[in-house]
Amino acid sequence: MVKMTSAEAQNRFGQLIDTAQREPVAITRHGRTAAFVVSPQDMEELLDIRRRRSKAVADFDAWSKKAKERATPAAARLTDEEVNRMVHELR
């Protein structure tokens, strides 16, 4: 990944945009990364991953809620250790 100071990014903005089309560019300020400049394609991929992750979390939360509602009282009392032991016994 290419690194560029904020002053360099200002002075060479055209080059920054050209470089970002090929690979992400980290913009630093006082030695610390302050921002990244990425291509539209990279940004779309990142946003798509974020959307899919959010949906997966929501789906898992819904599944977990249904599983808790459907669990018998005996199953609800099981500890993680007991569940792990039973899973290993079944294998």
N, CA, C and O of each residue as an XYZ file, in Angstrom:
364
protein
N       0.839     -1.168      0.000
C       0.000      0.000      0.000
C       0.888      1.237      0.000
O       1.896      1.305      0.703
N       0.494      2.185     -0.789
C       1.231      3.443     -0.899
C       0.829      4.348      0.264
O      -0.343      4.417      0.634
N       1.814      5.039      0.831
C       1.540      6.038      1.869
C       1.930      7.400      1.342
O       2.893      7.544      0.589
N       1.163      8.401      1.750
C       1.409      9.760      1.294
C       1.009     10.696      2.431
O      -0.010     10.472      3.084
N       1.787     11.729      2.671
C       1.402     12.692      3.698
C       0.238     13.535      3.181
O      -0.012     13.602      1.977
N      -0.458     14.167      4.096
C      -1.580     15.014      3.675
C      -1.102     16.167      2.801
O      -1.810     16.582      1.882
N       0.092     16.689      3.077
C       0.634     17.775      2.250
C       0.932     17.264      0.843
O       0.639     17.948     -0.139
N       1.516     16.061      0.737
C       1.780     15.474     -0.583
C       0.473     15.240     -1.334
O       0.387     15.480     -2.538
N      -0.546     14.768     -0.611
C      -1.837     14.504     -1.251
C      -2.428     15.786     -1.822
O      -3.003     15.773     -2.910
N      -2.291     16.893     -1.096
C      -2.797     18.172     -1.583
C      -2.015     18.644     -2.801
O      -2.599     19.094     -3.787
N      -0.694     18.538     -2.728
C       0.157     19.045     -3.796
C       0.143     18.178     -5.042
O       0.401     18.666     -6.142
N      -0.163     16.874     -4.877
C      -0.144     15.952     -6.015
C      -1.475     15.204     -6.108
O      -1.508     13.978     -6.216
N      -2.557     15.958     -6.065
C      -3.884     15.347     -6.031
C      -4.152     14.467     -7.255
O      -4.718     13.382     -7.118
N      -3.765     14.907     -8.420
C      -3.962     14.115     -9.637
C      -3.256     12.770     -9.551
O      -3.815     11.739     -9.922
N      -2.025     12.791     -9.058
C      -1.269     11.548     -8.894
C      -1.936     10.656     -7.838
O      -1.983      9.436     -7.991
N      -2.447     11.267     -6.777
C      -3.155     10.520     -5.739
C      -4.337      9.760     -6.333
O      -4.516      8.574     -6.058
N      -5.135     10.435     -7.139
C      -6.300      9.807     -7.762
C      -5.867      8.682     -8.699
O      -6.466      7.606     -8.692
N      -4.844      8.919     -9.493
C      -4.346      7.877    -10.410
C      -3.850      6.655     -9.639
O      -4.139      5.519    -10.015
N      -3.112      6.891     -8.574
C      -2.572      5.785     -7.778
C      -3.700      5.000     -7.111
O      -3.659      3.771     -7.053
N      -4.694      5.708     -6.613
C      -5.813      5.049     -5.923
C      -6.611      4.143     -6.858
O      -7.292      3.229     -6.392
N      -6.541      4.379     -8.160
C      -7.218      3.504     -9.116
C      -6.552      2.132     -9.172
O      -7.188      1.140     -9.528
N      -5.266      2.081     -8.818
C      -4.510      0.819     -8.876
C      -4.412      0.129     -7.524
O      -4.425     -1.100     -7.450
N      -4.311      0.924     -6.443
C      -4.180      0.354     -5.099
C      -4.574      1.412     -4.067
O      -4.503      2.609     -4.347
N      -4.988      0.975     -2.876
C      -5.366      1.944     -1.843
C      -4.172      2.816     -1.449
O      -3.023      2.375     -1.484
N      -4.467      4.043     -1.081
C      -3.433      4.982     -0.647
C      -3.778      5.430      0.772
O      -4.886      5.897      1.034
N      -2.816      5.282      1.683
C      -2.982      5.755      3.052
C      -2.477      7.191      3.124
O      -1.353      7.485      2.716
N      -3.306      8.069      3.639
C      -2.927      9.468      3.817
C      -2.572      9.653      5.282
O      -3.377      9.360      6.166
N      -1.362     10.141      5.537
C      -0.916     10.315      6.914
C      -0.864     11.787      7.286
O      -0.655     12.668      6.453
N      -1.061     12.006      8.563
C      -0.938     13.352      9.126
C      -0.190     13.197     10.446
O      -0.627     12.452     11.324
N       0.908     13.882     10.588
C       1.749     13.786     11.785
C       2.160     12.342     12.054
O       2.221     11.909     13.205
N       2.443     11.600     10.980
C       2.932     10.239     11.112
C       1.879      9.175     11.346
O       2.211      7.992     11.420
N       0.618      9.563     11.464
C      -0.461      8.598     11.698
C      -1.409      8.576     10.515
O      -1.660      9.602      9.882
N      -1.929      7.399     10.226
C      -2.884      7.294      9.119
C      -4.148      8.075      9.476
O      -4.758      7.850     10.522
N      -4.527      8.989      8.597
C      -5.706      9.828      8.810
C      -6.853      9.434      7.884
O      -8.020      9.654      8.206
N      -6.516      8.847      6.729
C      -7.553      8.495      5.757
C      -6.981      7.518      4.740
O      -5.769      7.340      4.622
N      -7.894      6.895      4.016
C      -7.524      6.046      2.886
C      -8.262      6.548      1.660
O      -9.411      6.980      1.749
N      -7.605      6.489      0.531
C      -8.252      6.808     -0.736
C      -8.248      5.511     -1.533
O      -7.200      4.906     -1.760
N      -9.450      5.093     -1.955
C      -9.583      3.832     -2.683
C     -10.367      4.057     -3.961
O     -11.064      5.060     -4.114
N     -10.243      3.112     -4.872
C     -10.973      3.201     -6.132
C     -12.459      2.958     -5.886
O     -12.829      2.387     -4.861
N     -13.311      3.384     -6.812
C     -14.742      3.116     -6.673
C     -15.039      1.613     -6.580
O     -15.939      1.199     -5.850
N     -14.285      0.811     -7.317
C     -14.502     -0.639     -7.276
C     -14.185     -1.194     -5.891
O     -14.946     -2.003     -5.359
N     -13.060     -0.764     -5.301
C     -12.710     -1.215     -3.955
C     -13.762     -0.763     -2.942
O     -14.123     -1.514     -2.035
N     -14.245      0.455     -3.100
C     -15.254      0.969     -2.169
C     -16.545      0.169     -2.268
O     -17.150     -0.154     -1.246
N     -16.970     -0.153     -3.477
C     -18.182     -0.963     -3.660
C     -18.022     -2.333     -3.012
O     -18.951     -2.839     -2.383
N     -16.829     -2.942     -3.167
C     -16.575     -4.239     -2.541
C     -16.663     -4.134     -1.021
O     -17.256     -4.993     -0.369
N     -16.072     -3.080     -0.457
C     -16.122     -2.889      0.987
C     -17.554     -2.688      1.476
O     -17.952     -3.257      2.493
N     -18.321     -1.886      0.759
C     -19.711     -1.651      1.149
C     -20.547     -2.920      1.022
O     -21.419     -3.175      1.852
N     -20.282     -3.716     -0.016
C     -20.997     -4.979     -0.193
C     -20.683     -5.941      0.951
O     -21.581     -6.601      1.473
N     -19.424     -6.021      1.335
C     -19.033     -6.874      2.456
C     -19.724     -6.414      3.734
O     -20.208     -7.238      4.511
N     -19.772     -5.117      3.951
C     -20.435     -4.582      5.148
C     -21.925     -4.921      5.140
O     -22.478     -5.295      6.175
N     -22.578     -4.795      3.986
C     -24.016     -5.134      3.896
C     -24.242     -6.616      4.183
O     -25.158     -6.981      4.921
N     -23.401     -7.467      3.593
C     -23.561     -8.909      3.804
C     -23.307     -9.289      5.264
O     -24.006    -10.135      5.822
N     -22.308     -8.663      5.873
C     -22.015     -8.944      7.282
C     -23.183     -8.513      8.167
O     -23.569     -9.241      9.081
N     -23.742     -7.343      7.904
C     -24.884     -6.865      8.686
C     -26.073     -7.804      8.551
O     -26.755     -8.095      9.533
N     -26.322     -8.278      7.329
C     -27.427     -9.207      7.112
C     -27.170    -10.522      7.829
O     -28.085    -11.098      8.418
N     -25.923    -11.005      7.785
C     -25.595    -12.265      8.460
C     -25.783    -12.140      9.966
O     -26.276    -13.069     10.605
N     -25.401    -11.012     10.536
C     -25.577    -10.796     11.971
C     -27.071    -10.755     12.317
O     -27.499    -11.356     13.302
N     -27.850    -10.052     11.510
C     -29.290     -9.981     11.752
C     -29.937    -11.358     11.622
O     -30.793    -11.722     12.429
N     -29.530    -12.120     10.613
C     -30.066    -13.476     10.436
C     -29.711    -14.360     11.621
O     -30.550    -15.120     12.104
N     -28.461    -14.263     12.095
C     -28.045    -15.076     13.235
C     -28.809    -14.674     14.485
O     -29.229    -15.539     15.254
N     -29.000    -13.367     14.704
C     -29.751    -12.909     15.873
C     -31.178    -13.439     15.848
O     -31.705    -13.865     16.876
N     -31.809    -13.412     14.662
C     -33.175    -13.930     14.531
C     -33.200    -15.428     14.806
O     -34.087    -15.917     15.505
N     -32.220    -16.164     14.254
C     -32.148    -17.604     14.486
C     -31.941    -17.899     15.968
O     -32.586    -18.786     16.527
N     -31.043    -17.155     16.599
C     -30.737    -17.360     18.016
C     -31.969    -17.109     18.880
O     -32.238    -17.857     19.820
N     -32.719    -16.051     18.557
C     -33.938    -15.741     19.316
C     -34.953    -16.874     19.177
O     -35.553    -17.287     20.169
N     -35.152    -17.385     17.952
C     -36.080    -18.496     17.738
C     -35.607    -19.742     18.472
O     -36.419    -20.458     19.058
N     -34.309    -20.009     18.450
C     -33.770    -21.192     19.128
C     -34.018    -21.116     20.629
O     -34.359    -22.122     21.250
N     -33.852    -19.942     21.214
C     -34.099    -19.774     22.650
C     -35.575    -19.973     22.984
O     -35.916    -20.555     24.014
N     -36.445    -19.482     22.101
C     -37.887    -19.624     22.332
C     -38.325    -21.084     22.248
O     -39.240    -21.508     22.955
N     -37.665    -21.850     21.378
C     -38.060    -23.234     21.141
C     -37.374    -24.223     22.079
O     -37.766    -25.389     22.142
N     -36.364    -23.774     22.799
C     -35.599    -24.679     23.663
C     -36.465    -25.171     24.818
O     -37.228    -24.415     25.419
N     -36.325    -26.442     25.102
C     -37.036    -27.000     26.257
C     -36.366    -26.487     27.523
O     -35.213    -26.057     27.477
N     -37.073    -26.524     28.662
C     -36.445    -26.076     29.915
C     -35.163    -26.841     30.238
O     -34.198    -26.258     30.733
N     -35.152    -28.140     29.959
C     -33.950    -28.935     30.234
C     -32.786    -28.474     29.348
O     -31.652    -28.378     29.816
N     -33.065    -28.191     28.082
C     -32.019    -27.736     27.167
C     -31.514    -26.354     27.573
O     -30.321    -26.073     27.462
N     -32.409    -25.498     28.039
C     -32.021    -24.144     28.433
C     -31.082    -24.153     29.633
O     -30.308    -23.214     29.820
N     -31.145    -25.214     30.453
C     -30.287    -25.291     31.640
C     -28.897    -25.843     31.339
O     -28.022    -25.795     32.205
N     -28.673    -26.364     30.138
C     -27.374    -26.951     29.807
C     -26.285    -25.882     29.778
O     -26.497    -24.768     29.299
N     -25.129    -26.243     30.295
C     -23.982    -25.326     30.234
C     -23.255    -25.537     28.904
O     -23.477    -26.534     28.217
N     -22.399    -24.601     28.556
C     -21.598    -24.737     27.335
C     -20.734    -25.994     27.403
O     -20.570    -26.696     26.405
N     -20.188    -26.272     28.573
C     -19.344    -27.456     28.745
C     -20.139    -28.735     28.480
O     -19.635    -29.653     27.834
N     -21.366    -28.801     28.968
C     -22.204    -29.985     28.735
C     -22.550    -30.140     27.255
O     -22.545    -31.250     26.724
N     -22.844    -29.047     26.606
C     -23.164    -29.095     25.178
C     -21.945    -29.572     24.396
O     -22.068    -30.435     23.527
N     -20.766    -29.020     24.695
C     -19.541    -29.446     24.013
C     -19.268    -30.929     24.233
O     -18.878    -31.629     23.298
N     -19.468    -31.421     25.462
C     -19.250    -32.826     25.754
C     -20.186    -33.700     24.934
O     -19.769    -34.724     24.393
N     -21.450    -33.302     24.839
C     -22.415    -34.099     24.069
C     -22.095    -34.097     22.583
O     -22.242    -35.120     21.914
N     -21.663    -32.966     22.066
C     -21.288    -32.891     20.658
C     -20.114    -33.824     20.377
O     -20.113    -34.543     19.378
N     -19.125    -33.810     21.252
C     -17.951    -34.683     21.056
C     -18.327    -36.155     21.186
O     -17.755    -37.001     20.498
N     -19.271    -36.467     22.048
C     -19.717    -37.863     22.172
C     -20.415    -38.337     20.908
O     -20.312    -39.508     20.544
N     -21.127    -37.434     20.235
C     -21.846    -37.798     19.019
C     -20.906    -37.979     17.830
O     -21.260    -38.654     16.863
N     -19.743    -37.400     17.888
C     -18.798    -37.506     16.772
C     -18.151    -38.814     16.857
O     -17.308    -39.141     16.022
